[in-house]
C-alpha cells in the first residue's frame, strides 16, 4: 500500500475536542479500525477501590464520536503524491518555510496518535486559510518549473518514480493533478471556515 497522505476538514470546536481526546481522531480517520490499547481511553473510573455498578456501566459505554456539521468531514486523499508536492512547494525533502511545509510539519499534534506512518496533526481555520493563501500565490507554471526529477531522486522524495524521460512526464502530471485536488479541497475548506487534520496512512 505504501504511505498515503490524507486531509480532512474539521471545525475549530471539533479540533479542540480531538486535541483533548485524541482517540476521537482515530475513529474519525479510521472508523472501521479498532483503536489500539492506550488510545481508546474515554471512560475513566472516578471511584477507587471497589468497583460500583455505575463504574461498570461507564466502562461499557460505546466510544464517543464527533458530531460533524454538514460541511465537515470532507476528505482529500493525495495518495502517494504528498512528498513530491511538498518538494514542489518547498524545494526540500523534509524542511521548508511555514505554512507551505504543512504536509510534513506544523500544526498541533493530536496526542500520540500515529495511524500508521506518523502523527496526526491539526490546523485551525486560520492556519488552513494561511496555507491556502500561500498555495494560491504559486502559479501552476511556477510549480511545474520546480520539478527536478534528478534532484528529487537524490533527495529520496517518496515514492521513487521520478527519473526517466517517460516517467518524468507522467510523474509531473500525477503531482499537478493532485495539486489541483489539494487546491480545490483547501478552497472549499476555507470558504466553510474550517480547519484541517493531516494524517499518513
C-alpha positions in Angstrom: 0.0 0.0 0.0 2.8 2.5 0.8 2.4 5.8 2.5 -0.7 7.8 1.6 -1.4 11.2 3.0 -4.9 12.4 3.7 -6.5 15.6 4.8 -9.9 16.0 6.5 -11.9 19.2 7.1 -12.9 19.9 10.7 -14.3 22.9 12.6 -12.2 24.6 15.2 -14.5 23.4 18.0 -14.0 19.8 16.9 -10.3 20.3 16.6 -10.3 21.3 20.2 -12.1 18.1 21.1 -9.7 15.8 19.2 -6.7 17.5 20.8 -8.3 16.9 24.2 -9.4 13.4 23.4 -7.1 12.1 20.7 -9.0 8.8 20.3 -11.7 10.8 18.6 -9.3 11.5 15.8 -8.6 7.8 15.4 -12.2 6.9 15.0 -12.8 9.9 12.7 -9.9 8.9 10.3 -10.2 5.1 10.5 -13.8 4.4 11.7 -13.6 0.7 10.7 -10.4 0.0 12.6 -10.4 -0.6 16.4 -8.2 1.8 18.3 -5.1 0.1 19.8 -4.7 -0.2 23.6 -3.9 3.1 25.2 -5.7 5.1 22.6 -9.3 4.4 23.5 -9.5 5.7 27.0 -12.8 7.6 27.2 -14.4 6.1 30.2 -12.3 6.6 33.3 -13.3 5.4 36.7 -13.6 8.1 39.3 -14.0 5.6 42.0 -11.1 3.9 43.8 -11.1 0.5 45.4 -14.3 -1.5 45.0 -15.9 -1.1 41.5 -19.5 0.0 41.6 -22.3 -0.8 39.2 -22.2 2.7 37.8 -18.5 2.4 37.2 -19.1 -0.8 35.2 -21.8 0.9 33.2 -19.5 3.8 32.4 -16.8 1.5 31.2 -19.3 -0.4 29.0 -20.4 2.8 27.2 -19.5 2.9 23.5 -16.7 5.2 22.4 -17.7 8.8 21.8 -17.6 10.1 18.3 -17.7 13.6 17.0 -20.9 15.3 15.8 -20.0 16.7 12.4 -21.8 19.6 10.8 -23.0 19.1 7.2 -19.8 20.8 5.8 -17.3 18.9 8.0 -15.6 15.7 7.4 -14.7 16.2 3.7 -11.6 14.1 2.9 -8.8 14.7 0.4 -6.6 11.8 -0.5 -3.3 12.8 -2.0 -2.3 9.2 -2.4 1.5 8.9 -2.7 1.9 12.3 -4.3 2.3 14.1 -0.9 6.1 14.1 -0.7 6.5 15.2 -4.3 4.0 18.0 -3.7 6.0 19.1 -0.6 9.1 19.2 -2.7 7.4 21.4 -5.3 6.2 23.7 -2.5 9.4 23.9 -0.6 12.3 22.6 -2.7 13.3 20.3 0.2 12.7 16.8 1.4 11.6 17.4 5.0 12.1 21.1 5.6 10.6 24.4 4.3 9.1 27.6 5.4 5.7 27.5 7.0 2.9 27.4 6.1 3.9 25.6 2.8 5.6 22.8 4.8 2.2 21.8 6.2 2.2 18.3 4.5 5.1 17.2 6.7 5.3 19.6 9.6 3.4 22.3 11.6 0.0 22.4 13.2 -0.9 20.9 16.5 0.0 17.3 17.1 -3.1 15.3 18.2 -1.8 13.4 21.3 0.3 10.5 20.4 -2.0 9.2 17.7 0.0 7.5 15.0 -2.4 6.0 12.5 0.4 4.1 10.7 3.3 6.3 9.4 3.4 9.4 11.6 1.5 11.6 14.0 -1.9 13.2 13.3 -1.7 17.0 13.1 -4.4 19.6 13.1 -4.5 23.2 11.8 -7.3 25.5 12.9 -9.3 27.6 10.4 -6.8 30.4 10.5 -4.0 28.0 9.7 -5.9 26.5 6.8 -6.5 29.9 5.4 -2.8 30.8 5.6 -1.9 27.6 3.8 -4.5 28.2 1.1 -3.4 31.8 0.6 0.3 30.8 0.3 -0.5 27.9 -2.1 -2.7 30.2 -4.2 0.2 32.6 -4.6 2.1 29.9 -6.6 1.0 29.5 -10.2 0.9 26.1 -11.8 3.5 27.3 -14.2 5.9 28.2 -11.4 5.3 24.8 -9.6 6.0 22.9 -12.9 9.3 24.7 -13.2 10.3 23.5 -9.8 10.0 19.9 -10.9 13.5 18.4 -11.0 13.5 14.6 -11.2 17.2 14.1 -10.7 17.2 16.3 -7.6 14.1 14.6 -6.3 15.7 11.2 -6.7 18.9 12.4 -4.9 16.8 13.7 -2.0 14.9 10.5 -1.9 11.5 12.0 -2.4 8.9 9.3 -1.9 8.0 7.3 -4.0 10.9 6.6 -6.2 9.1 7.2 -9.6 10.7 10.4 -10.8 13.6 9.6 -13.2 13.4 8.5 -16.8 12.1 10.6 -19.7 8.7 8.9 -19.9 8.4 8.7 -16.2 9.2 12.3 -15.7 6.2 13.5 -17.8 3.8 11.1 -16.1 5.2 11.9 -12.6 4.8 15.6 -13.1 1.2 15.2 -14.4 0.5 13.0 -11.3 1.8 15.7 -9.0 -0.1 18.5 -10.7 -3.4 16.6 -10.8 -3.1 16.0 -7.1 -2.1 19.6 -6.5 -5.3 20.7 -8.3 -7.2 18.3 -6.0 -5.5 19.8 -2.9 -6.3 23.4 -4.1 -10.0 22.6 -4.5 -10.1 20.9 -1.1 -8.4 23.8 0.6 -10.7 26.4 -1.2 -13.8 24.5 -0.1 -12.4 24.2 3.5 -11.5 27.9 3.7 -14.9 29.0 2.3 -16.6 26.9 5.0 -14.3 28.5 7.6 -13.0 25.1 8.7 -9.6 23.8 9.8 -7.9 20.6 8.6 -6.5 17.4 10.0 -3.4 15.9 8.3 -2.5 12.2 8.6 -0.4 9.5 6.9 -1.9 6.0 6.5 
